[in-house]
Amino acid sequence: MRDDVAAWFDARTSTADRWPLDLLLTLKGQTRVSVVLPALDEEPTVGRIVEAVHHALGDGAPVSRRLVDELVVIDSGSTDRTAEVARAAGARVVHRDEILPSIPAVLGKGEAMWRSLATTTGDVVVFVDADLQSFTPAYVTGLLGPLLADDAVQLVKAVYERPLVEGSSVVSAGGGRVTELVARPLLNLLWPQLSGIVQPLAGEYAARRSLLERLPFPCGYGVELALLVDTVDLVGLDGLAQVDLGVRVHRHHDERRLGRMAAEITRTALDRLARRGDLVDLGALGDSLTQFDRGATGFSSKEHSVAGLERPPMATIAAYTARTRS
């Protein structure tokens, strides 16, 4: 690593056990904390995550132990019992389409995250993926620690080992395929100041609302890389921190979905190069990914859009600013 990145890594990388609940309760003061789970058909796992936060840190905990002020699941149109299970476990569940209804919703995790800003009130927002099988409340406390302890920190990314679990087979650190093949090479080549970020595509992170409302949100798979790159461009490397949460086990995707994810992430990076003037002819890029299946009569193709729809910074949305002024 470059010397400046190594210095940042040493100063801004910590472990979850450095941030015990008693310390955070002391540091919290009047800061409001929102925990948000974007969810689409996550019935098997969302309830356990919500219940853990609710009973350890939220309204289900003793008043003196309540670190989390609101716990919200953004339902992105689930067809299973995700909403019912999450509500029963202690979350406030809001359907994506109910938030900013004058702006038609589209599919995507980034879309749900962007809209969550308009239905939550926390000064700090913690995002947690709803498919986690390894969740503990330390995910939340760990991510909050650097933000509550240091006003200079604006965004905290999770660090963890991501094993690839397939049946009885476990490959240590094999679960970050898009990270290692796409995101990390892009960042090291184009944003080398971010080469010390261990998990750039981590779905668990926390940030100040004052930062999030100034950032554009890609609606799909590019949201994690975009928030990371845009944050370092806006506030500098010292505004970032990362916390080791141990091991993350979650549902894995097949290669075709990973291919679409990789294409959207690449497009997101190229969009940002164009904005800073390093790539002038973005219109010449393709806006779709062709994937192939072999059938009885040969190969057939299917096109997937990677056009990279983004939502503008929430601070530019009149319905949001009107709410925050009232």
For each residue, the residues with C-beta under 8 A, 3 or more apart:
1: 5 6 9 195 196
2: 5 6 192 193 195
3: 6 7
4: 7 8 193 237
5: 1 2 8 9 192 193 195 196 237
6: 1 2 3 9 10 196
7: 3 4 10 11
8: 4 5 11 12 196 237 238 240
9: 1 5 6 12 13 196
10: 6 7 13
11: 7 8
12: 8 9 146 153 238 240 241 242
13: 9 10 159 196 198 241 242 243 244
14: 18 19 142 145 146 241 242 243 244
15: 18 142 243 244
16: 19 138 139 141 142 145 243 244 245 246
17: 20 138
18: 14 15 142 145 243
19: 14 16 23 24 141 142 144 145 146 149 243
20: 17 23 24 141
21: 24 25 57 65 67 141
22: 25 26
23: 19 20 26 27 145
24: 19 20 21 27 28 67 141 144 145 148
25: 21 22 28 64 65 67
26: 22 23
27: 23 24 148 149
28: 24 25 31 33 67 148
29:
30:
31: 28 123 124 148
32: 69 70 121 122 123 124
33: 28 67 68 69 70 122 123 124 126 144
34: 68 69 70 71 72 116 120 121 122 124 125 126
35: 53 57 58 68 70 71 72 125 126 128 140
36: 72 73 74 113 116 120 125 126 127 128
37: 46 49 50 72 73 74 86 91 127 128 129 130
38: 74 76 109 112 113 116 127 129 130
39: 42 46 73 74 75 76 78 82 86 112 130
40: 75 76 77 78 82 109 112 130
41: 78 79 80 82
42: 39 45 46 78 82 130 131
43: 46 47 78 80 81 82 85
44:
45: 42 48 49 130 131 132 133 135 251
46: 37 39 42 43 49 50 73 82 85 86 89 130
47: 43 50 51 85 86 88 89
48: 45 51 52 89 135
49: 37 45 46 52 53 128 130 132 135
50: 37 46 47 53 54 71 73 86 89 90 91
51: 47 48 54 55 89 90
52: 48 49 55 56 135 136 137
53: 35 49 50 56 57 58 68 71 90 128 137 140
54: 50 51 57 58 59 60 61 71 89 90 91
55: 51 52 58 60 61 90
56: 52 53 60 61 65 137
57: 21 35 53 54 61 65 66 67 68 137 140 141
58: 35 53 54 55 61 66 67 68 71 90
59: 54 66 71 90
60: 54 55 56 90
61: 54 55 56 57 58 65 66
62: 65 66
63: 66
64: 25
65: 21 25 56 57 61 62
66: 57 58 59 61 62 63 69
67: 21 24 25 28 33 57 58 140 141 144
68: 33 34 35 53 57 58 71 126 140
69: 32 33 34 66 121 122
70: 32 33 34 35 92 120 121 122
71: 34 35 50 53 54 58 59 68 90 91 92
72: 34 35 36 37 91 92 93 94 116 119 120
73: 36 37 39 46 50 82 83 86 87 91 92 93 94 130
74: 36 37 38 39 94 95 96 99 112 113 115 116 119
75: 39 40 78 82 83 86 93 94 95 96
76: 38 39 40 96 107 108 109 111 112
77: 40 95 96 97 107
78: 39 40 41 42 43 75 81 82 83
79: 41
80: 41 43
81: 43 78 84 85
82: 39 40 41 42 43 46 73 75 78 85 86 130
83: 73 75 78 86 87 93 95
84: 81 87 88
85: 43 46 47 81 82 88 89
86: 37 39 46 47 50 73 75 82 83 89 91 93
87: 73 83 84 91 92 93
88: 47 84 85
89: 46 47 48 50 51 54 85 86
90: 50 51 53 54 55 58 59 60 71
91: 37 50 54 71 72 73 86 87
92: 70 71 72 73 87
93: 72 73 75 83 86 87
94: 72 73 74 75 98 99 119
95: 74 75 77 83 98 99
96: 74 75 76 77 99 105 111 112 115
97: 77 101 105
98: 94 95 101 119
99: 74 94 95 96 105 115 116 118 119
100: 103 115 118 317 319 320
101: 97 98
102: 319
103: 100 317
104:
105: 96 97 99 111 115
106: 111 219 309
107: 76 77 111 219 220
108: 76 111 112 218 219 220 221 223 309
109: 38 40 76 112 113 203 220 221 223
110: 113 114 217 218 219 220 221 222 223 226 310 311
111: 76 96 105 106 107 108 114 115 217 219 220 311
112: 38 39 40 74 76 96 108 109 115 116
113: 36 38 74 109 110 116 117 127 217 223
114: 110 111 117 217 219 311 314
115: 74 96 99 100 105 111 112 118 119
116: 34 36 38 72 74 99 112 113 119 120 125
117: 113 114 120 125 209 212 213 314 320
118: 99 100 115 314 317 319 320 323
119: 72 74 94 98 99 115 116
120: 34 36 70 72 116 117 125
121: 32 34 69 70
122: 32 33 34 69 70 125 209
123: 31 32 33 208 209 210
124: 31 32 33 34 144 147 148 206 207 208 209
125: 34 35 36 116 117 120 122 206 207 209 212
126: 33 34 35 36 68 140 143 144 204 205 206
127: 36 37 38 113 203 204 205 206
128: 35 36 37 49 53 132 135 139 140 203 204
129: 37 38 132 203 204 250
130: 37 38 39 40 42 45 46 49 73 82
131: 42 45 250 251
132: 45 49 128 129 135 139 204 248 249 250
133: 45 249 250 251
134: 246 247 248 249 250
135: 45 48 49 52 128 132 139
136: 52 139
137: 52 53 56 57 140 141
138: 16 17 141 142 245 246
139: 16 128 132 135 136 142 143 158 204 245
140: 35 53 57 67 68 126 128 137 143 144
141: 16 19 20 21 24 57 67 137 138 144 145
142: 14 15 16 18 19 138 139 145 158 243 244 245
143: 126 139 140 146 147 156 158 204 205 206 243 245
144: 19 24 33 67 124 126 140 141 147 148 156 206
145: 14 16 18 19 23 24 141 142 148 149 156 243
146: 12 14 19 143 149 150 153 156 241 243
147: 124 143 144 150 153 154 156 206 207 208 241
148: 24 27 28 31 124 144 145
149: 19 27 145 146 153
150: 146 147 153 241
151:
152: 238 239
153: 12 146 147 149 150 156 239 240 241
154: 147 207 208 211 231 235 239 240
155: 205 206 207 208 211 227 228 231 239 240 241
156: 143 144 145 146 147 153 205 206 207 240 241 242 243
157: 197 198 199 200 202 204 205 228 240 241 242 243
158: 139 142 143 199 202 203 204 205 242 243 245 248
159: 13 198 199 202 242 243 244 245
160: 199 202 244 245 246 247 248
161: 172 173 246 247 248
162: 173 174 175 176 179 199 247 248
163: 170 171 172 173 174 175 247 249
164: 169 170 171 174 175 177 252
165: 169 170 175 249 252
166: 169 252
167:
168:
169: 164 165 166
170: 163 164 165
171: 163 164 174 175
172: 161 163
173: 161 162 163 176
174: 162 163 164 171 177
175: 162 163 164 165 171 248 250 252
176: 162 173 179 180 199 201
177: 164 174 180 181 258
178: 181 182 183 201 258 261 262 265
179: 162 176 182 183 184 199 200 201
180: 176 177 183 184
181: 177 178 185 262
182: 178 179 185 186 262 265 266
183: 178 179 180 186 187 200 201 225 265
184: 179 180 187 188 195 200
185: 181 182 188 189
186: 182 183 189 190 191 225 265 266 269
187: 183 184 190 191 192 194 195 197 200 225 228 229
188: 184 185 191 192 195
189: 185 186 192
190: 186 187 269 273
191: 186 187 188 194 195 229 232
192: 2 5 187 188 189 195
193: 2 4 5 232 237
194: 187 191 197 200 228 229 232 237
195: 1 2 5 184 187 188 191 192
196: 1 5 6 8 9 13
197: 157 187 194 200 228 240 242
198: 13 157 159 242 244
199: 157 158 159 160 162 176 179 202 242
200: 157 179 183 184 187 194 197 224 225 228
201: 176 178 179 183 224 225 265
202: 157 158 159 160 199 205 224
203: 109 127 128 129 158 224
204: 126 127 128 129 132 139 143 157 158 245 248
205: 126 127 143 155 156 157 158 202 224 227
206: 124 125 126 127 143 144 147 155 156
207: 124 125 147 154 155 156 211 212 227 231
208: 123 124 147 154 155 211 212
209: 117 122 123 124 125 212 213
210: 123 213 214
211: 154 155 207 208 214 215 231 234 235 239
212: 117 125 207 208 209 215 227 314
213: 117 209 210 313 314 315 320
214: 210 211 234 313 315
215: 211 212 226 227 230 231 234 313
216: 226 230 310 311 312 313
217: 110 111 113 114 223 226 227 310 311
218: 108 110 221 222 223 226 264 268 308 309 310 311
219: 106 107 108 110 111 114 223 309 310 311
220: 107 108 109 110 111 223 264 308 309
221: 108 109 110 218 224 260 261 264 265
222: 110 218 225 226 264 265 267 268 269 308
223: 108 109 110 113 217 218 219 220 226 227
224: 200 201 202 203 205 221 227 228
225: 183 186 187 200 201 222 228 229 265 268 269
226: 110 215 216 217 218 222 223 229 230 268 272 310
227: 155 205 207 212 215 217 223 224 230 231
228: 155 157 187 194 197 200 224 225 231 232 240
229: 187 191 194 225 226 232 233 269 272
230: 215 216 226 227 233 234 272
231: 154 155 207 211 215 227 228 234 235 239 240
232: 191 193 194 228 229 235 236 237 239 240
233: 229 230 272 276
234: 211 214 215 230 231 239
235: 154 211 231 232 238 239
236: 232 239
237: 4 5 8 193 194 232 240
238: 8 12 152 235
239: 152 153 154 155 211 231 232 234 235 236
240: 8 12 153 154 155 156 157 197 228 231 232 237
241: 12 13 14 146 147 150 153 155 156 157
242: 12 13 14 156 157 158 159 197 198 199
243: 13 14 15 16 18 19 142 143 145 146 156 157 158 159
244: 13 14 15 16 142 159 160 198
245: 16 138 139 142 143 158 159 160 204 248
246: 16 134 138 160 161
247: 134 160 161 162 163
248: 132 134 158 160 161 162 175 204 245
249: 132 133 134 163 165
250: 129 131 132 133 134 175
251: 45 131 133
252: 164 165 166 175
253: 257 258 261
254: 257 258
255: 258 259
256: 259 260 291
257: 253 254 260 261
258: 177 178 253 254 255 261 262
259: 255 256 262 263 289 291
260: 221 256 257 263 264 289 291 304 306
261: 178 221 253 257 258 264 265
262: 178 181 182 258 259 265 266
263: 259 260 266 267 289 304 306
264: 218 220 221 222 260 261 267 268 306 308
265: 178 182 183 186 201 221 222 225 261 262 268 269
266: 182 186 262 263 269 270
267: 222 263 264 270 271 285 287 306 307 308
268: 218 222 225 226 264 265 271 272 308
269: 186 190 222 225 229 265 266 272 273
270: 266 267 273 274 279 282 285
271: 267 268 274 275 282 308 310
272: 226 229 230 233 268 269 275 276
273: 190 269 270 276 278 279
274: 270 271 277 278 279 280 282
275: 271 272
276: 233 272 273
277: 274 280
278: 273 274
279: 270 273 274 282
280: 274 277
281: 284 285
282: 270 271 274 279 285
283:
284: 281
285: 267 270 281 282
286: 289 306
287: 267 305 306 307 308
288: 303 304 305 306 307
289: 259 260 263 286 303 304 306
290: 301 302 303 304
291: 256 259 260 301 302 304
292: 299 300 301 302
293: 299 300 302
294: 298 299 300
295: 298 299 300
296:
297:
298: 294 295
299: 292 293 294 295
300: 292 293 294 295
301: 290 291 292
302: 290 291 292 293
303: 288 289 290
304: 260 263 288 289 290 291
305: 287 288
306: 260 263 264 267 286 287 288 289
307: 267 287 288
308: 218 220 222 264 267 268 271 287
309: 106 108 218 219 220
310: 110 216 217 218 219 226 271
311: 110 111 114 216 217 218 219 314
312: 216 316 317
313: 213 214 215 216 316
314: 114 117 118 212 213 311 317 320
315: 213 214 320 321
316: 312 313 321
317: 100 103 118 312 314 320 321
318: 321 322
319: 100 102 118 322 323
320: 100 117 118 213 314 315 317 323 324
321: 315 316 317 318 324 325
322: 318 319 325 326
323: 118 319 320 326
324: 320 321
325: 321 322
326: 322 323
